[in-house]
């Protein structure tokens, strides 16, 4: 099992995992980064990541370790659960449909974890959570890119127009 754990840790460096989870660190040296600790609230950076050793240490809360330890602490998981979580995130999939579904699940999770994204969609006229989820309209707002927003709104307008015209046709059919 020890060899498998090391292989798993090599598949995803700690710094890459942190960046995928929106951690912002500044380089301190060639192999060290410093940023706010994702494990507790703080205003001054005290969280160090050593990319050469693939470990972290926070001078604020005193926590440190490798990627698996970080997953345990940040997600409140056991060692085995952390291994399973990391394995799911790092296992390459040959099935492109599965990759797309994993990607979609990730972005949906982002929407669920960041209420400001949903709030933004609401300000743009998208209020129906079922419509957002079913048509995956949230994916265009993740980057907050203006061209993607405009394109998304065009899709939304087309869907709304289609829905309204379908309702009119149904009412016309019922009137006859």
Steps between C-alpha positions, in 0.01 A plus 500: 500500500791739573617487141148573373472801732825646367385442140173673579681801650729523197201511265390832651748736662372687806539841333289386204226371732499828693480706183210289372326598824568872441793542737708802414863480601790725420847363431742553788786308345550261211315219676290676767169682488327705768130583532200510729428173675197319355454313830408804712411868475794737496596839364876455469654223289651223709443192281816373332517240224831339410468366146829313511393296804127513409399604853329793676525668838288776654668713764157631602326176594803272524366246250731343246554194288458365149210504254311217669534668839373825349194323354433339837515835677315710244219255429485336844558152358677191625824387341323235289227745395767751399673237288171416329426869440844560351479185290172617346651838416820365347387190313507568128192393311506365146130568459456858377136504613613413852758780489232745392271385779779538757568847368132590514478368855800712598344819362167420660684456829662841448157652444374332818798627703506858370165672553631813327504303173131411539430858603672617182283268291193642675603856414526391137142376500558132572286422804390144438750261669358206302562681171854591609576144609333313211643717224829549683487872436727556801801373305522818299505720807781322681769700322306828536600571141282766332484319164391179672234693693360650180503160329329342801232766503430432134454131581276591793293736284461228237388249764255748650359591158460132419324436830266799452411407142431143608261632766320718242463204263356287780249771593401545133447126463287491815287795376408317180 
